[in-house]
Amino acid sequence: MTACPMHAMAATRRWAVLAFLMTATVGAATWGATPEETIAGGARRVVKLYGAGGVRGLEAYQTGILVSPQGHIVTVLSTVLDSDGIDCVLDDGRRYPATLLGADPRRELAVLSIAGEELPFYELPPSDPPPAGEAGKPAAGVSVGTRVFALSNLFGVAVGDERVSAQHGVVAAIVPLEARRGAHEAPYRGDVYILDCTTSNPGSAGGALVDWRGRLVGMLGKELRATATGVWLNYALPIDEVARGYRNVLGAGSELSPPTPDPDGLPYDVALLGIVLVPDLLDKTPPFVESIRDGSSAARAGLRADDLLVAVNGRSVASRAAVQQALAGLADGDPVRVAVIRDGSIVECDLGPKPQAGRKP
């Protein structure tokens, strides 16, 4: 009697998972921790984030990683953070309002801050790690075949003090990222870890990738499709790149605080820089450049029509109003640096000192 192919396949999968877990347990025991202990230790350093969204394709939740005792959190730059109020829930259920400190548009990484105390955190590696010990092996010590756990609030199933979900798998490949979101190419072109577990789920972005010793080795990426094949990618940004992006954000300004609002509460007129943005037709109209005025600082900096503004002085901007508020928070004469998406790539432009704003009637 011939066995049912589906039953045989299911049995094979069960045996494969069992063998995988047995191997993992043996490996973890060698380092003095069980997989359950590794997951629990990592989950305490992972947070659940809630912000803007709430419609299909634009979920209002994602994941973040605590990386400093001051309450700094690294996560992915997404529409979830385009909110006046970002809620952060810790593993033990403590809830804090989070402040967006800034973003690295090239890596699509954002840094948040909460005013917590005695917070568990992962210590990031130095900004300039030593070269890899062997060809093809990143400095973080991760290679193809490394067993890993992916910790995230996938599908938003964890609430309050409920623990985030854990997926086990291996690093299947280490390759340059060539991916897109819709019609737009992802700006990051460096190496990523391709995983054999499904992490391209709503809410997974910004989660922690840890190895079987409990070390943080990467951050789960956004939902992207491979440029060549169109399939969903399950990938993580290596921890060395996460550390560089984090320190780039902290170094973007002299203070780690939100921009100071204009004393009169007036948004800054971007036309003073020579930038004409598309009309504000919606509450969250993306800040596309409609035109550039000849002879302006924007023209000299190389800005073009159809550029999409994504950051002002390292701070994420996702709407016309956000651009005006970010500029209003700068003092007259402060340097103005913007990052735009152009032809699928991130382009950074220095517009020089901020012109003095004229008083509106």
C-alpha positions as semicolon CSV with decimal commas, in nm:
position;residue;x (nm);y (nm);z (nm)
1;M;0,000;0,000;0,000
2;T;0,146;0,335;-0,107
3;A;0,175;0,601;0,162
4;C;0,003;0,934;0,105
5;P;0,262;1,185;-0,021
6;M;0,120;1,461;0,202
7;H;0,141;1,241;0,513
8;A;0,495;1,140;0,425
9;M;0,594;1,504;0,377
10;A;0,439;1,602;0,711
11;A;0,620;1,318;0,887
12;T;0,948;1,424;0,730
13;R;0,898;1,779;0,851
14;R;0,818;1,663;1,205
15;W;1,134;1,452;1,217
16;A;1,339;1,739;1,075
17;V;1,208;1,980;1,340
18;L;1,270;1,723;1,615
19;A;1,626;1,664;1,497
20;F;1,682;2,039;1,469
21;L;1,565;2,102;1,826
22;M;1,771;1,811;1,962
23;T;2,083;1,951;1,794
24;A;2,001;2,298;1,921
25;T;1,954;2,173;2,275
26;V;2,289;1,997;2,269
27;G;2,459;2,307;2,128
28;A;2,290;2,535;2,380
29;A;2,386;2,307;2,667
30;T;2,747;2,339;2,556
31;W;2,723;2,713;2,617
32;G;2,537;2,673;2,948
33;A;2,188;2,783;2,839
34;T;1,885;2,601;2,705
35;P;1,690;2,734;2,405
36;E;1,411;2,837;2,644
37;E;1,656;3,041;2,853
38;T;1,804;3,200;2,541
39;I;1,458;3,301;2,419
40;A;1,355;3,437;2,759
41;G;1,674;3,642;2,791
42;G;1,634;3,788;2,444
43;A;1,263;3,860;2,481
44;R;1,327;4,080;2,785
45;R;1,525;4,312;2,557
46;V;1,259;4,323;2,283
47;V;0,971;4,572;2,293
48;K;0,632;4,600;2,127
49;L;0,570;4,929;1,943
50;Y;0,235;5,085;1,847
51;G;0,175;5,394;1,636
52;A;0,017;5,507;1,311
53;G;-0,162;5,268;1,076
54;G;-0,449;5,030;1,132
55;V;-0,548;4,948;0,774
56;R;-0,461;4,651;0,556
57;G;-0,100;4,676;0,446
58;L;-0,029;4,954;0,699
59;E;-0,035;4,780;1,035
60;A;-0,009;5,001;1,344
61;Y;0,244;4,782;1,526
62;Q;0,600;4,655;1,495
63;T;0,894;4,548;1,713
64;G;1,202;4,716;1,859
65;I;1,523;4,628;2,046
66;L;1,655;4,796;2,361
67;V;2,021;4,887;2,304
68;S;2,117;5,119;2,592
69;P;2,046;5,172;2,962
70;Q;1,916;5,520;2,871
71;G;1,617;5,359;2,701
72;H;1,730;5,383;2,339
73;I;1,548;5,149;2,100
74;V;1,645;5,056;1,746
75;T;1,375;4,955;1,501
76;V;1,291;4,991;1,134
77;L;1,184;5,322;0,982
78;S;0,821;5,278;0,883
79;T;0,480;5,445;0,877
80;V;0,415;5,310;1,228
81;L;0,647;5,582;1,359
82;D;0,461;5,856;1,171
83;S;0,249;5,932;1,475
84;D;0,228;6,203;1,739
85;G;0,222;5,928;2,001
86;I;0,427;5,608;1,987
87;D;0,355;5,351;2,259
88;C;0,625;5,115;2,378
89;V;0,537;4,803;2,582
90;L;0,813;4,606;2,753
91;D;0,827;4,231;2,807
92;D;0,699;4,271;3,165
93;G;0,404;4,485;3,053
94;R;0,543;4,827;3,147
95;R;0,424;5,092;2,904
96;Y;0,610;5,408;2,805
97;P;0,559;5,686;2,550
98;A;0,844;5,675;2,297
99;T;1,013;5,970;2,127
100;L;1,165;5,944;1,780
101;L;1,525;6,066;1,807
102;G;1,610;6,028;1,440
103;A;1,655;5,792;1,149
104;D;1,917;5,654;0,912
105;P;1,735;5,660;0,575
106;R;2,001;5,453;0,398
107;R;1,956;5,158;0,633
108;E;1,588;5,245;0,699
109;L;1,668;5,233;1,071
110;A;1,511;5,451;1,340
111;V;1,609;5,525;1,699
112;L;1,350;5,583;1,970
113;S;1,388;5,679;2,334
114;I;1,183;5,598;2,644
115;A;1,225;5,727;3,000
116;G;1,256;5,390;3,168
117;E;1,476;5,273;3,455
118;E;1,674;4,953;3,509
119;L;1,602;4,840;3,155
120;P;1,762;4,523;3,015
121;F;1,942;4,591;2,688
122;Y;2,175;4,455;2,424
123;E;2,514;4,623;2,398
124;L;2,595;4,706;2,036
125;P;2,944;4,637;1,896
126;P;3,189;4,921;1,826
127;S;3,115;5,143;1,525
128;D;3,417;5,016;1,330
129;P;3,447;4,644;1,405
130;P;3,769;4,459;1,321
131;P;3,784;4,288;0,981
132;A;3,640;3,942;0,950
133;G;3,867;3,661;1,055
134;E;3,803;3,464;0,740
135;A;3,674;3,535;0,392
136;G;3,298;3,552;0,362
137;K;3,239;3,554;0,739
138;P;3,106;3,883;0,884
139;A;3,280;4,038;1,182
140;A;2,982;3,947;1,402
141;G;3,083;3,581;1,372
142;V;2,776;3,474;1,175
143;S;2,817;3,242;0,879
144;V;2,589;3,035;0,658
145;G;2,440;2,760;0,871
146;T;2,445;2,955;1,198
147;R;2,143;2,857;1,409
148;V;1,935;3,157;1,516
149;F;1,617;3,268;1,691
150;A;1,399;3,547;1,547
151;L;1,214;3,731;1,827
152;S;0,931;3,963;1,724
153;N;0,568;4,056;1,779
154;L;0,456;3,903;1,451
155;F;0,091;3,971;1,366
156;G;0,068;4,170;1,691
157;V;-0,035;3,858;1,884
158;A;0,150;3,959;2,204
159;V;-0,011;4,231;2,416
160;G;0,070;4,365;2,761
161;D;0,312;4,136;2,943
162;E;0,273;3,855;2,689
163;R;0,606;3,740;2,547
164;V;0,692;3,805;2,184
165;S;0,701;3,513;1,942
166;A;1,015;3,311;1,874
167;Q;1,101;3,139;1,546
168;H;1,399;2,911;1,504
169;G;1,598;2,868;1,186
170;V;1,939;2,906;1,028
171;V;2,117;3,167;0,822
172;A;2,068;3,033;0,470
173;A;2,280;3,290;0,285
174;I;2,471;3,616;0,325
175;V;2,414;3,831;0,017
176;P;2,372;4,196;-0,088
177;L;2,013;4,312;-0,054
178;E;1,837;4,359;-0,388
179;A;1,475;4,417;-0,300
180;R;1,182;4,647;-0,354
181;R;0,866;4,761;-0,179
182;G;0,600;4,817;-0,438
183;A;0,764;4,998;-0,727
184;H;1,045;5,147;-0,515
185;E;1,383;4,983;-0,470
186;A;1,509;4,946;-0,114
187;P;1,788;5,204;-0,054
188;Y;2,017;4,967;0,139
189;R;2,260;4,772;-0,080
190;G;2,483;4,605;0,179
191;D;2,491;4,242;0,292
192;V;2,200;4,090;0,482
193;Y;2,133;3,753;0,642
194;I;1,877;3,549;0,445
195;L;1,685;3,326;0,687
196;D;1,508;2,995;0,633
197;C;1,222;3,090;0,869
198;T;0,934;3,317;0,770
199;T;0,996;3,661;0,917
200;S;0,828;3,868;0,643
201;N;0,516;3,904;0,858
202;P;0,330;4,214;0,976
203;G;0,482;4,324;1,308
204;S;0,809;4,130;1,269
205;A;1,009;4,427;1,139
206;G;1,253;4,557;1,398
207;G;1,269;4,229;1,587
208;A;1,586;4,073;1,725
209;L;1,789;3,799;1,560
210;V;1,995;3,613;1,822
211;D;2,225;3,316;1,794
212;W;2,214;3,008;2,016
213;R;2,446;3,173;2,269
214;G;2,197;3,457;2,310
215;R;2,408;3,716;2,125
216;L;2,226;3,981;1,922
217;V;2,345;3,930;1,564
218;G;2,092;4,128;1,360
219;M;1,763;4,314;1,331
220;L;1,472;4,174;1,131
221;G;1,401;4,377;0,818
222;K;1,088;4,518;0,659
223;E;0,849;4,333;0,431
224;L;1,028;4,338;0,095
225;R;1,022;4,138;-0,226
226;A;1,330;4,024;-0,416
227;T;1,387;4,244;-0,721
228;A;1,471;3,951;-0,949
229;T;1,200;3,702;-0,848
230;G;0,932;3,898;-0,666
231;V;0,925;3,652;-0,373
232;W;0,899;3,776;-0,016
233;L;1,238;3,799;0,156
234;N;1,307;3,678;0,508
235;Y;1,616;3,870;0,609
236;A;1,796;4,056;0,887
237;L;2,030;4,354;0,890
238;P;2,366;4,246;1,042
239;I;2,438;4,384;1,387
240;D;2,745;4,575;1,264
241;E;2,522;4,773;1,026
242;V;2,266;4,825;1,302
243;A;2,540;4,969;1,524
244;R;2,661;5,203;1,248
245;G;2,310;5,326;1,180
246;Y;2,243;5,378;1,551
247;R;2,557;5,585;1,599
248;N;2,490;5,780;1,279
249;V;2,156;5,887;1,425
250;L;2,308;5,984;1,759
251;G;2,576;6,184;1,578
252;A;2,328;6,368;1,356
253;G;2,275;6,646;1,611
254;S;2,440;6,789;1,917
255;E;2,149;6,688;2,141
256;L;1,946;6,370;2,168
257;S;1,611;6,544;2,196
258;P;1,323;6,628;1,966
259;P;1,342;6,955;1,772
260;T;1,239;7,262;1,972
261;P;0,917;7,401;1,827
262;D;0,904;7,754;1,693
263;P;0,813;7,999;1,971
264;D;0,516;8,129;1,773
265;G;0,403;7,778;1,678
266;L;0,443;7,856;1,307
267;P;0,565;7,591;1,061
268;Y;0,874;7,687;0,864
269;D;0,819;7,794;0,504
270;V;1,031;7,555;0,294
271;A;1,009;7,801;0,004
272;L;1,281;8,004;0,184
273;L;1,515;7,719;0,092
274;G;1,388;7,718;-0,267
275;I;1,177;7,403;-0,225
276;V;0,820;7,381;-0,349
277;L;0,645;7,070;-0,214
278;V;0,335;6,908;-0,360
279;P;0,009;7,050;-0,217
280;D;-0,099;6,913;0,121
281;L;-0,408;6,730;-0,002
282;L;-0,417;6,471;0,281
283;D;-0,329;6,468;0,650
284;K;-0,016;6,267;0,567
285;T;0,073;6,389;0,216
286;P;0,423;6,252;0,137
287;P;0,679;6,535;0,102
288;F;0,748;6,510;-0,272
289;V;0,932;6,801;-0,431
290;E;0,719;6,963;-0,698
291;S;0,981;7,211;-0,817
292;I;1,303;7,388;-0,720
293;R;1,350;7,763;-0,751
294;D;1,645;7,873;-0,964
295;G;1,939;8,018;-0,775
296;S;1,816;7,890;-0,437
297;S;2,014;7,694;-0,181
298;A;1,812;7,385;-0,277
299;A;1,913;7,428;-0,642
300;R;2,280;7,468;-0,548
301;A;2,258;7,154;-0,331
302;G;2,130;6,953;-0,626
303;L;1,770;6,885;-0,519
304;R;1,536;6,799;-0,805
305;A;1,167;6,781;-0,880
306;D;1,010;6,444;-0,785
307;D;1,262;6,388;-0,503
308;L;1,097;6,243;-0,191
309;L;1,220;6,397;0,135
310;V;1,275;6,128;0,400
311;A;1,494;6,302;0,660
312;V;1,590;6,649;0,780
313;N;1,915;6,662;0,979
314;G;1,886;6,290;1,046
315;R;1,526;6,305;1,166
316;S;1,262;6,108;0,982
317;V;0,995;6,307;0,795
318;A;0,699;6,135;0,636
319;S;0,473;6,428;0,550
320;R;0,481;6,790;0,437
321;A;0,388;6,900;0,790
322;A;0,673;6,694;0,939
323;V;0,923;6,868;0,710
324;Q;0,799;7,210;0,818
325;Q;0,808;7,115;1,187
326;A;1,159;6,968;1,162
327;L;1,288;7,286;0,999
328;A;1,106;7,504;1,252
329;G;1,294;7,324;1,528
330;L;1,631;7,442;1,390
331;A;1,777;7,776;1,490
332;D;1,842;8,039;1,222
333;G;2,185;7,975;1,073
334;D;2,195;7,607;1,169
335;P;2,313;7,376;0,888
336;V;2,031;7,210;0,696
337;R;2,093;6,859;0,563
338;V;1,822;6,658;0,390
339;A;1,802;6,304;0,258
340;V;1,581;6,220;-0,040
341;I;1,487;5,911;-0,233
342;R;1,574;5,951;-0,601
343;D;1,548;5,669;-0,855
344;G;1,538;5,414;-0,574
345;S;1,851;5,543;-0,400
346;I;1,914;5,766;-0,100
347;V;2,074;6,100;-0,189
348;E;2,197;6,336;0,082
349;C;2,213;6,712;0,020
350;D;2,362;6,997;0,225
351;L;2,154;7,313;0,188
352;G;2,383;7,533;0,397
353;P;2,264;7,754;0,685
354;K;1,895;7,789;0,756
355;P;1,758;8,125;0,636
356;Q;1,571;8,340;0,884
357;A;1,198;8,284;0,864
358;G;0,982;8,581;0,780
359;R;0,686;8,656;1,002
360;K;0,353;8,549;0,863
361;P;0,057;8,786;0,881
